[in-house]
Amino acid sequence: MRKICVITGYRSDYTKLKSVLRSIKSHSDLQLQVVAFGAHLLGDFGNSVNDIVDDGFEISYKCNTTIAGDSPLVMSKSVGFAIVELTAALEQLTPDVVLIVGDRYEILAAAVAASIGNIPVAHIQGGEISGTIDETIRHAITKLSHIHFPSTELSKQRILKMGECPSYVFNVGCPAVDYISDLDNCCTKSQLSTLKGLGRTKLNKGERYFLLIQHPVTTEFEEAGDQMALTLEALQSVGIPTLLIYPNPDAGSAAMVRSIRRHSQKYKKQNIIKGSFKNLPFKTYLNLLRYSEGLVGNSSSGIREACMYNVPAINIGSRQNGRERTANIVDVPHDLEQIKGQLSMSLQKRDKGYISNDCIYGDGTAGRKIADILSTISLDSIEQKSLQI
């Protein structure tokens, strides 16, 4: 039985792995191992490791790897520390394949630890363009990986142009779409307050709301606090209640959190933010997204999940530069008046029953496809990786 070690470092990559974990766990020829590290184990970011356990997955190994601090070089130190700790995990678990997803700096550590340790690496969501340091990290992970599971045909073609072996590149779609396609995860808008994590939300029943998720851009980390303050002021001006999910633990996040607190102190009871969350279960989050008037900020969820629910996405700034776009996305700079204008347009779209049917991220079967491929693919011929030209 082939041992597949899935390494996850943060809530955002775990949400993309849920259907894959489920498919591996139920596969007769695969044994699932789960390594949780990084922000999963931090109370300041919601202890999202608990979500993994609550979903029925046994955690094989935990690594505390995040170093306190708020600068790009602290992120570099965390990568180095994570390589050491993840190597210890791999020594104990002896997996046949390591499976990772995305472009976060923590995941780069997993790719380095496994590939240098002669363990084949399977990477989900390679080949995408997003700008900033994220794109550089993603392409580095691609070159450290051996089996590739891109989410779109264009991403597959980019991986092939990087010289990866065509026999090991599979366009399977985005695993997050699998979970969204499961109708059991849907509730009515009036039932939102009953979902896990939303008990203290100050929304009135049936009230309209925006969803705000804005992360630091590491190449602009010194501006992150001001960028968050600008977005909050735009939302305050438009006057629609807003639910906020805290930013990733990247360089600049502390300044963003200070801006959130200052905004709350400034507006007190008039504050447009009616709920803020360090972490939410994916089911809860998807239902919040589904009934929102729009997703505001710079999260990749606006690129992927939002189109599945026909939700407008107001994408602010440069963090998602180069991503494949669907019709629900509008890009705006960090400009108060332009953000306000697009917030108002988003409300109008929802009033008119906006529909976008151009999702490009698969048919909801990515998890099963990935598990099936991992159970049968030859690993012998990929131990010595070479450039394909």
C-alpha positions in Angstrom: 0.0 0.0 0.0 1.4 3.4 -1.1 1.9 6.0 1.7 0.8 9.5 0.7 2.0 12.2 3.1 -0.1 15.4 2.7 1.6 18.4 4.2 -0.5 21.4 5.1 0.6 24.7 6.7 -2.4 27.0 6.7 -6.2 27.2 6.5 -6.1 28.3 2.8 -4.2 25.3 1.6 -6.2 22.9 3.8 -9.5 24.0 2.2 -8.1 23.0 -1.2 -7.0 19.6 0.1 -10.2 18.4 1.8 -11.6 16.4 -1.1 -8.1 15.0 -1.9 -7.7 13.9 1.7 -11.1 12.2 1.7 -10.3 10.4 -1.6 -6.9 9.2 -0.4 -8.3 8.0 2.9 -11.0 5.9 1.2 -8.8 4.5 -1.5 -8.0 0.8 -1.1 -4.4 1.2 -2.4 -3.4 4.3 -0.5 -2.5 5.1 3.1 -3.1 8.7 4.2 -0.6 10.5 6.4 -1.2 14.2 7.4 1.5 16.6 8.6 0.2 19.9 10.1 2.6 22.8 10.7 3.0 26.5 10.5 0.0 28.7 11.1 -2.3 25.7 11.7 -0.8 25.5 15.2 -1.1 29.2 16.1 -3.8 30.5 18.4 -3.6 34.0 16.8 -4.8 32.4 13.5 -7.6 30.3 14.9 -5.9 27.0 15.7 -7.1 25.7 12.3 -5.4 22.3 13.1 -8.7 21.6 14.9 -10.6 21.8 11.6 -8.5 18.9 10.3 -9.4 16.7 13.3 -13.0 17.8 13.3 -13.2 16.7 9.6 -12.2 13.2 10.6 -8.6 13.1 9.6 -5.9 11.8 11.9 -2.8 14.0 12.1 0.3 11.9 11.8 2.8 14.6 12.9 2.7 18.2 14.1 5.5 20.7 13.6 5.8 24.1 15.3 7.7 26.1 12.7 6.5 29.8 12.7 9.0 32.3 14.1 7.5 35.5 15.7 8.0 38.7 13.7 6.6 40.7 10.9 9.2 41.1 8.1 10.2 39.2 5.0 13.4 38.0 6.6 11.4 36.5 9.5 9.4 34.6 6.8 12.8 33.4 5.5 13.8 32.2 8.9 10.5 30.3 9.2 11.2 28.5 6.0 14.6 27.4 7.2 13.2 26.2 10.5 10.3 24.4 8.8 12.8 22.5 6.5 14.4 21.1 9.7 11.2 20.1 11.4 9.5 18.7 8.3 12.6 16.6 7.6 12.2 15.1 11.0 8.6 14.3 10.2 9.5 12.6 6.9 12.2 10.6 8.6 9.6 9.1 11.0 6.8 8.6 8.5 8.8 7.4 5.5 6.2 8.2 2.9 6.3 7.1 -0.7 5.0 10.5 -2.0 4.6 13.9 -0.4 1.6 15.9 -1.6 1.4 19.7 -1.3 -0.6 22.5 -2.7 -0.2 26.2 -3.7 2.4 28.8 -3.4 2.9 29.8 0.3 6.4 30.1 1.7 5.7 27.3 4.2 5.0 24.9 1.4 8.3 25.7 -0.3 9.9 24.3 2.9 8.0 21.0 2.4 9.1 20.8 -1.2 12.7 21.3 -0.3 12.7 18.8 2.6 11.0 16.1 0.5 12.8 16.5 -2.9 16.3 16.7 -1.4 15.4 13.7 0.7 14.7 11.7 -2.5 10.9 11.5 -1.8 8.8 12.2 -4.9 6.7 15.4 -4.6 3.3 15.9 -6.0 2.1 19.5 -6.4 -1.4 20.8 -6.8 -2.1 24.2 -8.5 1.3 24.7 -10.2 1.6 26.7 -13.3 -0.4 29.7 -12.2 0.6 33.3 -12.4 -0.2 35.6 -9.4 2.5 38.3 -9.2 4.7 39.2 -6.2 6.8 36.6 -4.3 4.0 34.0 -4.4 4.5 33.4 -8.1 8.2 32.9 -7.7 7.6 30.4 -4.9 5.1 28.5 -6.9 7.4 28.1 -9.8 10.2 27.1 -7.5 8.0 24.4 -6.0 7.1 23.2 -9.5 10.8 22.6 -10.3 11.2 20.8 -7.0 8.2 18.6 -7.7 7.8 15.4 -9.8 4.1 14.9 -10.3 1.9 17.9 -11.2 -1.8 18.5 -10.8 -2.6 21.9 -12.3 -6.1 23.3 -12.1 -6.5 24.6 -15.6 -5.3 23.8 -19.1 -3.4 27.0 -19.4 -1.5 26.2 -16.1 -0.7 22.8 -17.5 0.8 24.3 -20.6 3.0 26.6 -18.5 4.3 23.7 -16.5 5.2 21.9 -19.7 7.0 25.0 -21.0 9.0 24.9 -17.8 10.4 21.6 -19.0 8.4 19.1 -16.8 7.8 15.6 -18.2 4.4 15.5 -20.0 3.7 12.0 -18.6 3.6 13.5 -15.1 1.4 16.6 -15.7 -2.4 16.2 -15.2 -5.0 18.9 -15.5 -7.5 17.6 -12.8 -9.2 20.9 -11.9 -9.2 22.6 -8.5 -10.0 20.4 -5.5 -11.8 23.2 -3.8 -14.5 23.0 -6.5 -15.2 19.4 -5.4 -16.3 20.6 -2.0 -18.4 23.4 -3.4 -20.1 20.9 -5.7 -21.3 19.0 -2.7 -24.9 20.2 -2.1 -24.9 19.0 1.4 -22.8 22.0 2.4 -25.4 24.5 1.5 -27.8 26.2 3.9 -30.4 29.0 3.6 -29.4 32.6 4.3 -31.6 32.6 7.4 -29.6 29.6 8.8 -26.2 31.3 8.6 -26.2 32.2 12.3 -26.5 28.5 13.2 -23.2 27.6 11.4 -20.1 26.8 13.4 -18.2 30.0 14.3 -20.9 32.5 13.5 -22.7 32.7 16.9 -21.4 36.2 17.8 -21.9 37.8 14.4 -23.9 41.1 14.7 -25.8 40.8 11.5 -29.5 41.0 11.5 -31.3 38.1 10.1 -31.4 38.3 6.3 -29.2 41.5 6.2 -27.0 42.2 3.2 -23.3 42.1 3.8 -19.9 42.2 2.2 -17.1 39.7 2.9 -13.6 41.2 3.4 -10.4 39.1 3.0 -7.3 41.2 2.4 -3.8 39.9 2.8 -0.4 41.6 2.8 1.5 41.7 -0.5 5.0 40.8 0.7 6.7 43.0 -1.9 4.5 45.9 -0.5 4.6 44.9 3.1 5.4 48.4 4.4 2.2 49.7 2.8 0.0 46.9 4.1 -1.5 48.8 7.1 -2.5 51.8 4.9 -3.9 49.5 2.3 -6.2 47.8 4.8 -7.2 51.2 6.3 -8.2 52.4 2.8 -10.4 49.4 2.1 -12.1 49.7 5.5 -12.9 53.4 4.9 -14.4 52.5 1.5 -16.6 49.9 3.0 -17.6 52.3 5.8 -18.6 54.9 3.3 -20.8 52.6 1.3 -22.5 51.5 4.6 -23.2 47.8 4.0 -22.4 45.6 7.0 -19.1 43.6 6.5 -17.7 40.4 7.9 -13.9 40.3 8.0 -11.5 37.3 8.0 -8.1 38.2 9.3 -5.0 38.3 7.0 -2.4 35.6 6.5 0.6 35.6 8.9 2.9 37.2 6.3 5.1 40.3 6.5 2.8 43.3 7.0 0.0 41.4 8.7 0.6 43.0 12.1 0.2 46.5 10.6 -3.1 45.3 8.9 -4.4 44.1 12.3 -3.5 47.5 13.8 -5.5 49.2 11.1 -8.5 47.0 11.8 -8.3 47.9 15.5 -7.9 51.6 14.8 -10.9 51.5 12.6 -13.0 49.8 15.3 -11.9 52.4 17.8 -12.7 55.3 15.5 -16.2 54.2 14.6 -17.2 52.3 17.7 -20.9 51.3 17.4 -21.1 52.7 13.9 -18.3 50.4 12.8 -19.3 48.6 9.6 -17.5 45.4 10.6 -20.1 43.2 12.2 -17.9 40.2 12.7 -14.3 39.3 12.5 -12.8 35.9 12.4 -9.3 34.4 12.7 -10.5 31.2 11.2 -13.7 29.6 9.9 -14.6 26.1 8.9 -14.7 25.8 5.2 -18.4 24.9 5.2 -19.2 28.0 7.1 -17.0 30.2 4.9 -18.5 28.9 1.7 -22.0 29.7 2.9 -21.0 33.2 4.0 -19.5 33.7 0.5 -22.5 32.3 -1.2 -24.9 34.9 0.3 -22.6 37.9 0.4 -23.0 40.9 -1.8 -19.4 40.5 -2.9 -16.0 39.3 -1.9 -13.7 42.3 -1.2 -9.9 42.3 -0.9 -7.3 40.2 -2.6 -7.9 36.6 -1.7 -7.5 33.9 -4.3 -11.0 32.8 -3.2 -12.3 35.7 -5.3 -10.5 34.1 -8.3 -11.8 30.5 -7.6 -14.7 29.9 -5.3 -16.6 33.2 -5.9 -17.5 32.4 -9.5 -19.0 29.1 -8.4 -21.7 31.1 -6.5 -22.0 33.9 -9.0 -20.6 36.3 -6.4 -18.9 39.5 -7.6 -15.3 39.8 -6.5 -13.7 43.3 -6.0 -10.0 42.4 -6.3 -7.9 45.2 -4.9 -4.2 45.8 -5.7 -1.5 43.6 -7.2 -1.7 40.4 -5.2 -3.6 38.4 -7.9 -1.9 40.0 -11.0 -1.7 37.5 -13.8 -4.4 35.1 -12.5 -6.8 33.7 -15.0 -10.0 35.8 -14.7 -13.7 34.9 -14.8 -16.4 37.5 -15.5 -17.3 38.0 -11.8 -14.0 39.7 -11.1 -13.3 43.4 -11.2 -9.8 44.7 -10.5 -9.2 48.1 -8.8 -6.1 49.8 -7.4 -5.8 51.0 -3.8 -7.9 54.1 -4.5 -10.8 55.1 -2.2 -13.2 56.4 -4.8 -12.6 53.5 -7.2 -13.2 50.9 -4.5 -16.4 52.7 -3.4 -17.6 52.7 -7.0 -17.1 49.0 -7.4 -18.7 48.2 -4.1 -21.8 50.0 -5.3 -21.7 48.2 -8.7 -21.5 44.9 -6.8 -24.7 45.7 -5.0 -26.4 46.5 -8.3 -25.2 43.3 -9.9 -26.7 41.3 -7.0 -30.0 43.2 -7.3 -30.2 42.3 -10.9 -29.6 38.6 -10.3 -26.0 38.5 -11.6 -25.0 35.2 -13.1 -21.6 34.1 -14.3 -21.3 30.6 -15.8 -17.6 30.7 -16.9 -15.9 28.8 -14.0 -12.6 27.3 -15.4 -11.5 25.2 -12.5 -12.8 21.8 -13.2 -15.9 19.6 -12.8 -15.7 18.7 -9.1 -13.8 15.4 -9.4 -10.2 16.6 -8.8 -9.8 14.8 -5.5 -10.8 11.4 -6.9 -8.6 11.9 -10.0 -5.6 12.8 -7.9 -6.0 9.8 -5.6 -6.4 7.4 -8.6 -3.3 8.8 -10.3 -1.2 8.6 -7.1 -2.2 4.9 -6.6 -1.0 3.8 -10.1 1.6 6.2 -11.4 5.2 4.8 -11.6 7.5 6.3 -9.1 10.7 4.5 -10.3 11.3 6.7 -13.4 10.9 10.0 -11.6 13.7 9.5 -9.0 16.1 11.1 -11.5 14.3 14.2 -12.8 15.6 15.8 -16.0 14.5 18.8 -18.1 12.2 17.9 -21.0 12.9 19.9 -24.1 
